[in-house]
Amino acid sequence: LMLITPMLAGQGGGASEYWLLLLKSVIIFIVVFTGNKWIMPKLLHAVAMTKNQELFFMSILLVCLSVALFTSWLGLSLAFGAFLAGLMISDTEYSHSAFSNIIPFKDTFTSFFFVSIGMLLNVSFVIENWQLLSVLFVAVIIIKTIVAGGTAFVLGHTFIGTIVVGLALSQVGEFSFILAQSGVKYHLLSEYQYQLFLAVAIGSMAITPLNIRFSKPLARRLLKLPLPKVLVNGLFPLPQPHIPEFEHHVVFIGKDSRTRKLGTMAKIFDYKYITITFDPATVRELQKEGENIIYGDAINEPILEKAHVDKAEIVVISVGALITTLAIIEKVREMNPAAHIIVRTKKVTDLEELYNIGANEVLPEEFETAIELFERILKKRLVPQSKIAGTLARIRDDHYGLFRNTATSASKSVLDSLPNIEIISVEIQPEAFVSGKTLYDLRFRKTFGVTLVAILRKDNLIEHPMPETSIYSRDILYLMGTVEQLAMATELINHTELIISA
């Protein structure tokens, strides 16, 4: 560039600047493309193979700073260079690890950024010009909402998605501050205009959390108006599948991969199920495979009605967001007081609130992950499986028991007054020693320490097994007892020989 610039200068100032800008753009494009396609993946892979976390972190910083300095040398801003470096790293298989290392810096610099922007604002200027600023502020919010929301609508979003996207992107972006400073530097903006820009930009950023918070309620209120169908459903509406009139089925609600895996597992056992998800791409894909899946927000009662939630036996909610989950539970409980609601949550601290509003079972991710890790430790220490099952069952009961006892349920039974008693099912394996023996021969209650409530043999349910009743392979036994007794009995029943445990 240092050699080419004097040559271009001889062709005239204006023309040389345009040619130089074009050349810089081409160079930047080549650097970004080659770095994204070949250099960055190989470089990060080589660093990652050293298994040195500090080296990996320093390499990420070096890449970002190098690209930023390179763009600065070309006459562009450091911020633009850092943005390009982020683009190159984001497409590599190590992007998640890289960004997890940068997050502390990101949070710190973001705080500095917003504090410094706020310090630039002249409060007395805002007070003196509040009328003009109010008009400009409203104009910016309306225009940006229309532009962003209109783009979302053209891309196929529904009315709710259009409103949410429009309001979420209605603020003035961070890069505009860099442009405004350049405008002041080159006398394109006066100090008065710059203060107007700062006041409107900071105000739009400050109101963004409220816009996001109230965007969905606003969209639902607007949906009550007689809007055209194309506006409500979007330009590319998903085909509405025919959902059979299911009863005693399972409803899965969520938009993450867990919900899809639950459907796959339910299909293995030939369970009737319907899935509700807010991810249009997933819905399109699964509808082509013949799945009973509905696109929509499960907070809306019509969506729940389409999934026949009022007739469902079990409803599984895997949303994650606490407020949304609480709203869904409340709707489901209103429509079906007898439904068994199972909820996934992120934090243990959410348990009490979820149980109080109507959930029957709540699985906090952080606690269940700890149990899974502890179970693997016990297995590595060669602890007997029966003892592992009993210990983990006791831990779960100690942890969840308080909330289970206070949870309200519309379907009361005698077991509600016996919180430590449960009923489980156990399938008899062909090699189990109990196969072919009668209950009298086994001394069932004394041997296994649990009560045999019923036996399911193919499609025949034996509700009150007698002492002369025999147990056969593939029978399903319904056992009643405490969590520890059931864990021990499950381990013993399918042994190939009788083991009397102390």
GIRA-V228798 format. One record per helix or strand. SS is the DSSP state (H for helix, E for strand). FROM is the first residue (numbers start at 1). TO is the last residue. Records with the same first field share a line. If there is no record, write none. Layout:
BEGIN
SS = FROM-TO, FROM-TO
END
This chain:
BEGIN
H = 2-9, 13-48, 53-73, 78-90, 95-120, 123-128, 130-154, 159-168, 175-185, 191-223, 229-233, 257-268, 280-288, 301-306, 309-311, 322-335, 348-357, 365-380, 385-406, 414-417, 439-442, 444-448, 483-493
E = 250-254, 273-277, 293-295, 314-318, 340-345, 361-364, 421-427, 438-438, 451-457, 460-462, 470-470, 476-482
END
